[in-house]
Amino acid sequence: MVENMEFITSAVKEFNGIVWGVPMLIAILGTGCFLMIGLRFLPITRLGMGCQLLWQGRTAKGEGDIAPFSALMTSLAATIGTGNIAGVATAIFIGGPGALFWMWCTALVGMATKYAEAVCAVHFREIDERGMHVGGPMYYIKNGLEKKWAWLGTAFAIFGAIAGFGIGNSVQANSVADVLLSSFNIPVEVTGVTLMILVGMVLIGGIKRIANFASKLVPFMAFTYVSFGLIVLAINFSAIPEAFNLIVTNAFTGTAAQGGFVGAAVWGAIRFGVARGVFSNEAGLGSAPIAHAAAANNSPIDQGLIAMLGTFIDTIIICSITGLVIITSGAWTSGETGASLSSLAFAKAIPGGDYFIAIALTIFAFTTILGWSYYSERCIEFLLGVKAIIPFRILWVIAVPVGALAQLDFIWLLADTLNALMALPNLIALVLLAPMVIQLSRDHFKSTSQS
């Protein structure tokens, strides 16, 4: 059994190196740059408009199942998770402080990617036999591209359905079980069963209950985490200039070994910065547009402007807080990694900071499990129809305690690999649909400027 597991881990690790090689990094960053230039840097110049539309989107603005604001909160529920705490720490532990710089680059161009994803999702969405609005990469591939590309939609749905059990379920449950055991000595079995019950209670209500839950909890938890992080940075204020110097310098020169840090080449900073950046904000993966397709908004462009804020909030704000706390505290040279590194960094500044991280990670991971349940459910519905929804929800709930007891290293590795497999069909579709997205955007702003 042990030998089989070692063989599987070795095989996945080798495959991971292939799918996260230079071609994938070029595909993710290249697609984002291509869209950003084609859109004439619209995601940056229209950032303020996006914030305004988000505030106005607390109520429905057209046909759909949930308010535009709730759609963003649902997507943030899925993205603000272990990637913001453990993922950032892992990137810095392996790639050095320079990894944070590449996370920022990924996020900036990722705003254009996320914008295009949401525009396509709303423009090409459908209404299923239950009367619910469904969309995402599999639908904009099906309805926006020629039939010869249809296999991409099926491939995305298959990868999305499977990936959800990794990135959105097992990884999250495992991280929660690990941190609650180390911080509060709560047995992993207790954590697994408790999470299973809570997730099951929310999933019964479908997207409307998930969105309602996310709309209340996500803003609160994000504000609390950022506020606590800013307090820590205020305490470490004198170290902030040097932290930025390390981030920018090491992004291009690599990081020398020091303390418990083994050193990292430039390639390590780029690879893990981009990989963890994508893991955190999911720009390019095609997951978030599944939530935005359900938005009660008749304007694909308006929903796109709201959607791109998810990447900004997730990586530019929340991940930056985590990364800067880790670097300014000096904890990044301790030899710790993952959530333990983040906990140590916060605890160095404020007594009990490690307990705060444990609670934050638990809440973040719980909402991620809920958000990703919707993503994978839509993928399953695309493949098998609405009859598969209830069996899927049952399987999803059962998978939570299983993930809590599984081996963490293998789950991280598998989730990372599945991310790449999800991204490929979506990135191809976005490049092919880019002219349509650009034209829709230009027509929209031309008409609004004339009115």
C-alpha positions in Angstrom: 0.0 0.0 0.0 2.8 2.4 1.0 4.8 1.5 -2.2 1.7 2.1 -4.3 1.2 5.5 -2.7 4.8 6.4 -3.3 4.5 5.4 -6.9 1.3 7.5 -7.4 2.9 10.5 -5.7 6.0 10.2 -7.8 3.9 9.9 -11.0 1.8 12.9 -10.1 4.9 15.0 -9.2 6.5 14.2 -12.6 3.3 15.1 -14.4 3.0 18.3 -12.3 6.4 19.4 -13.5 5.2 19.0 -17.1 1.9 20.8 -16.8 3.3 23.6 -14.7 6.3 24.0 -16.9 7.3 27.0 -19.0 4.4 26.5 -21.6 1.8 26.8 -18.9 3.3 29.9 -17.3 3.5 31.5 -20.7 -0.1 30.5 -21.4 -1.5 32.0 -18.2 0.6 35.2 -18.2 0.4 35.5 -22.0 -3.4 35.2 -22.1 -3.7 37.8 -19.4 -1.3 40.2 -21.2 -3.0 39.6 -24.5 -6.4 40.4 -23.1 -5.1 43.4 -21.1 -3.5 45.0 -24.2 -6.5 44.1 -26.4 -8.8 45.8 -23.8 -6.5 48.8 -23.6 -5.8 48.2 -19.9 -9.6 48.5 -19.2 -9.4 46.4 -16.0 -7.0 49.0 -14.5 -8.6 52.2 -15.8 -12.1 51.0 -14.9 -11.3 49.7 -11.5 -13.2 52.6 -9.8 -16.2 51.9 -12.0 -16.1 48.2 -11.0 -16.3 49.2 -7.3 -19.2 51.5 -8.0 -21.1 48.7 -9.9 -20.4 46.3 -7.1 -22.0 48.6 -4.6 -25.0 49.1 -6.9 -25.1 45.4 -7.5 -26.4 44.5 -4.0 -29.8 44.1 -5.6 -30.7 42.3 -8.8 -30.2 44.3 -12.1 -31.8 41.9 -14.5 -32.4 38.2 -15.2 -30.6 35.8 -13.0 -30.7 33.9 -9.7 -28.5 35.9 -7.4 -27.5 39.6 -7.1 -24.3 40.7 -8.9 -22.8 41.5 -5.5 -23.7 38.0 -4.3 -22.1 36.4 -7.4 -18.8 38.1 -6.5 -19.0 37.1 -2.9 -19.7 33.5 -4.0 -16.6 33.5 -6.2 -14.6 35.1 -3.4 -15.9 32.4 -1.0 -14.2 29.9 -3.3 -11.0 31.8 -3.8 -10.3 33.2 -0.4 -9.1 30.1 1.3 -5.9 28.2 2.2 -4.2 29.8 -0.8 -4.3 33.2 0.9 -2.7 31.9 4.1 -0.9 28.5 3.5 -0.4 29.0 -0.3 1.3 32.4 0.0 3.5 31.0 2.8 4.4 28.0 0.7 5.3 30.2 -2.3 7.7 32.3 -0.1 9.1 29.2 1.6 10.0 27.6 -1.8 10.5 30.6 -4.0 11.7 33.2 -1.6 10.3 36.8 -1.2 10.5 37.3 -4.9 7.6 34.9 -5.4 5.2 37.5 -4.0 6.2 39.8 -6.9 5.3 37.2 -9.4 2.0 36.7 -7.6 1.3 40.4 -8.1 2.1 40.2 -11.8 -0.2 37.2 -12.2 -3.0 39.1 -10.4 -2.7 42.2 -12.5 -2.9 40.5 -15.8 -5.4 38.1 -14.2 -7.8 40.9 -13.7 -8.2 41.0 -17.5 -8.6 37.3 -17.7 -11.3 37.3 -15.0 -13.1 40.2 -16.7 -13.1 38.2 -20.0 -14.3 35.1 -18.3 -17.3 36.8 -16.7 -18.2 38.6 -19.9 -18.3 35.3 -21.7 -20.1 33.6 -18.9 -23.0 36.0 -18.9 -23.1 36.5 -22.6 -23.3 32.7 -23.4 -25.2 31.4 -20.3 -28.2 29.1 -20.5 -31.3 28.3 -18.5 -31.5 24.7 -17.4 -34.7 22.6 -17.0 -35.0 23.8 -13.4 -35.2 27.4 -14.6 -31.7 28.2 -13.1 -29.1 30.2 -15.0 -26.0 28.1 -15.7 -22.8 29.1 -17.4 -19.0 29.0 -17.4 -16.3 27.8 -19.7 -18.1 24.7 -20.8 -21.1 26.8 -21.9 -19.1 29.6 -23.6 -17.1 27.0 -25.4 -20.3 25.2 -26.5 -22.2 28.4 -27.5 -19.4 30.7 -28.6 -17.0 28.5 -30.5 -17.4 26.2 -33.5 -18.4 22.5 -33.0 -14.9 21.3 -33.6 -14.0 22.9 -30.2 -16.8 21.3 -28.3 -14.5 18.7 -26.8 -12.8 21.5 -24.8 -16.0 22.2 -22.9 -16.4 18.5 -22.0 -12.7 18.4 -21.0 -13.1 21.4 -18.8 -16.2 20.0 -17.1 -14.4 16.7 -16.4 -11.4 18.4 -15.0 -13.5 20.9 -13.0 -15.7 18.1 -11.5 -12.6 16.2 -10.4 -10.5 19.3 -9.4 -13.2 20.5 -7.1 -12.6 17.5 -4.9 -9.0 18.5 -4.6 -8.6 22.3 -4.6 -12.1 23.0 -3.3 -12.7 20.1 -0.9 -9.9 17.9 0.3 -7.2 20.6 0.5 -9.4 22.8 2.5 -10.7 20.2 4.9 -7.2 18.8 5.4 -5.8 22.3 6.1 -8.5 23.0 8.6 -8.0 19.6 10.4 -4.2 20.2 10.5 -4.4 23.7 11.9 -7.1 23.0 14.5 -5.2 19.9 15.7 -1.9 21.9 16.1 -3.5 25.0 17.6 -6.4 23.7 19.7 -5.7 20.0 19.9 -9.0 19.1 18.2 -8.9 15.6 16.7 -9.0 15.5 12.9 -11.9 13.1 13.1 -14.0 15.7 15.0 -13.1 18.4 12.6 -13.9 16.2 9.6 -17.4 15.2 10.8 -18.2 18.8 12.0 -17.3 20.2 8.6 -19.3 17.6 6.9 -22.4 18.5 8.8 -22.1 22.2 8.3 -21.4 21.9 4.6 -24.3 19.6 4.2 -26.7 22.0 5.9 -25.7 24.8 3.5 -25.6 22.7 0.3 -29.2 21.6 0.7 -30.3 25.2 -0.3 -28.3 25.3 -3.5 -26.8 28.4 -5.0 -29.2 30.8 -3.4 -28.3 29.6 0.1 -24.6 29.5 -0.7 -24.8 33.1 -2.1 -26.7 34.4 0.9 -24.3 32.8 3.3 -21.3 34.1 1.3 -22.7 37.6 1.0 -22.7 37.9 4.8 -19.6 36.0 5.8 -17.1 36.8 3.1 -17.1 40.7 3.6 -16.8 40.2 7.3 -14.0 37.7 7.3 -12.0 39.6 4.6 -12.3 42.9 6.5 -11.3 41.3 9.8 -8.3 39.5 8.2 -7.0 42.7 6.4 -7.5 44.8 9.6 -5.6 42.4 11.7 -2.8 42.2 9.1 -2.5 45.9 8.9 -2.1 46.1 12.7 0.8 43.6 12.4 2.3 45.6 9.6 2.0 48.8 11.7 4.0 47.0 14.4 6.6 45.9 11.8 6.5 49.3 10.1 10.3 49.8 10.1 10.8 46.6 8.2 8.4 47.3 5.3 10.9 49.2 3.0 13.4 46.3 3.3 10.6 43.9 2.6 9.6 45.5 -0.7 13.3 45.7 -1.6 13.6 41.9 -1.0 10.4 41.2 -3.0 11.5 43.2 -6.1 15.2 42.3 -6.0 14.8 38.6 -5.3 12.2 38.3 -8.1 15.0 38.8 -10.6 18.1 37.6 -8.8 16.9 34.7 -6.7 17.3 34.3 -2.9 20.4 33.1 -1.1 20.1 30.5 1.6 19.8 32.0 5.1 18.5 30.7 8.4 16.1 27.9 7.8 15.6 29.0 4.2 17.4 26.7 1.7 17.7 29.3 -1.1 15.8 29.7 -4.4 16.6 30.5 -8.0 14.7 33.0 -10.1 12.8 30.2 -11.8 11.6 29.0 -8.4 10.3 32.4 -7.5 8.5 32.7 -10.9 7.1 29.1 -10.9 5.7 29.1 -7.4 4.7 32.8 -7.5 2.5 32.2 -10.6 1.3 28.7 -9.4 0.2 29.9 -6.0 -1.2 33.1 -7.4 -3.4 31.1 -9.8 -4.3 28.8 -6.9 -5.3 31.8 -4.8 -7.3 34.0 -7.3 -8.1 31.3 -9.9 -7.8 33.7 -12.8 -7.6 31.6 -15.9 -8.9 28.5 -14.3 -12.5 29.2 -15.4 -14.1 28.6 -12.0 -15.3 32.1 -11.0 -17.3 32.6 -14.2 -19.5 29.7 -13.2 -20.7 31.8 -10.3 -21.0 35.1 -12.3 -23.2 33.3 -14.8 -25.9 33.1 -12.2 -25.8 36.9 -11.6 -29.0 38.8 -12.0 -27.4 41.2 -14.4 -28.3 41.7 -18.1 -25.0 43.4 -18.9 -22.0 41.1 -19.5 -19.7 44.1 -19.4 -20.9 45.3 -16.0 -20.6 41.8 -14.5 -17.1 41.5 -16.0 -16.1 44.8 -14.2 -17.5 43.4 -10.9 -15.8 40.0 -11.5 -12.3 41.4 -12.0 -12.5 42.9 -8.5 -12.3 39.3 -7.1 -8.7 39.0 -8.3 -7.7 42.4 -7.0 -9.2 41.7 -3.6 -7.9 38.2 -3.3 -4.3 38.6 -4.4 -3.4 42.3 -4.5 -5.0 43.0 -1.0 -5.3 39.8 1.0 -2.3 37.7 -0.3 -0.2 40.8 -0.1 -1.1 41.3 3.6 -0.1 37.7 4.3 3.2 37.9 2.3 4.3 41.2 3.8 3.6 40.0 7.4 5.7 36.9 6.8 8.6 38.9 5.3 8.6 41.8 7.7 8.5 39.5 10.7 11.6 37.6 9.4 9.7 34.4 9.9 10.3 33.4 6.2 13.8 32.2 7.2 12.6 30.1 10.1 12.3 26.9 8.0 8.5 26.7 8.7 6.1 26.4 5.7 2.4 26.5 4.9 0.0 27.7 7.6 2.6 27.2 10.3 4.7 29.9 8.7 1.9 32.4 8.6 0.9 31.5 12.2 4.5 32.1 13.3 4.7 35.5 11.5 1.5 36.8 13.1 2.4 35.4 16.5 5.8 37.2 16.4 4.0 40.6 16.3 0.9 39.9 18.5 0.5 37.3 21.2 -2.2 34.9 20.1 -1.7 35.8 16.5 -1.3 32.1 15.7 -4.8 31.4 17.1 -6.2 34.1 14.9 -4.6 32.5 11.8 -6.1 29.1 12.9 -9.6 30.6 13.1 -9.2 32.7 9.9 -8.0 29.6 7.9 -10.9 27.6 9.2 -13.5 30.1 8.1 -11.7 30.8 4.8 -11.5 27.0 4.0 -15.1 26.4 5.0 -16.4 29.0 2.5 -14.1 27.7 -0.1 -15.7 24.2 0.2 -19.1 25.8 -0.3 -18.1 27.9 -3.3 -16.4 25.1 -5.0 -19.3 22.7 -4.4 -21.3 25.0 -6.7 -18.5 25.0 -9.4 -18.2 21.2 -9.5 -21.9 20.8 -9.4 -22.4 22.8 -12.5 -19.7 20.8 -14.2 -21.4 17.6 -13.2 -24.8 19.0 -14.5 -23.2 19.8 -17.8 -21.9 16.3 -18.2 -24.7 14.2 -16.7 -27.8 16.5 -16.4 -29.7 17.8 -13.4 -30.4 14.2 -12.2 -26.8 14.0 -11.0 -27.0 17.0 -8.7 -28.3 15.2 -5.6 -25.9 12.2 -5.8 -23.1 14.7 -6.4 -24.0 16.7 -3.3 -24.0 13.6 -1.2 -20.6 12.5 -2.5 -19.2 16.0 -1.9 -20.3 16.0 1.7 -18.8 12.5 2.3 -15.5 13.7 0.7 -15.0 16.3 3.4 -14.1 14.0 6.3 -12.1 11.8 3.9 -10.0 14.9 2.9 -9.5 15.8 6.5 -7.8 12.5 7.2 -5.7 12.3 3.9 -2.0 13.1 3.4 -1.5 16.8 3.0 1.5 16.8 0.7 -0.1 14.6 -1.9 -3.3 16.6 -1.9 -1.5 19.9 -2.5 0.4 18.3 -5.3 -2.8 16.8 -6.9 -4.7 20.1 -6.6 -1.9 22.0 -8.2 -1.8 19.6 -11.1 -5.6 19.7 -11.6 -5.5 23.5 -11.7 -3.3 23.3 -14.8 -5.6 20.8 -16.5 -8.6 23.0 -15.8 -6.9 26.1 -17.1 -5.9 24.7 -20.5 -9.3 24.4 -22.1 -10.4 27.7 -20.6 -7.3 29.7 -21.8 -7.7 28.3 -25.3 -11.4 29.4 -25.3 -10.6 32.9 -24.0 -8.0 33.5 -26.7 -10.4 32.4 -29.4 -13.2 34.5 -27.9 -11.0 37.6 -27.2 -12.1 39.5 -30.3 -15.8 39.2 -29.3 -15.0 40.3 -25.7 -13.0 43.3 -26.9 -15.7 44.3 -29.4 -18.5 43.9 -26.8 -16.5 46.1 -24.4 -15.8 48.8 -27.0 -19.5 48.9 -28.1 -20.7 49.1 -24.5 -18.5 52.0 -23.5 -19.1 53.8 -26.8 -22.9 53.6 -26.2 -22.6 54.7 -22.6 -20.5 57.7 -23.5 -23.0 58.8 -26.1 -26.0 58.4 -23.8 
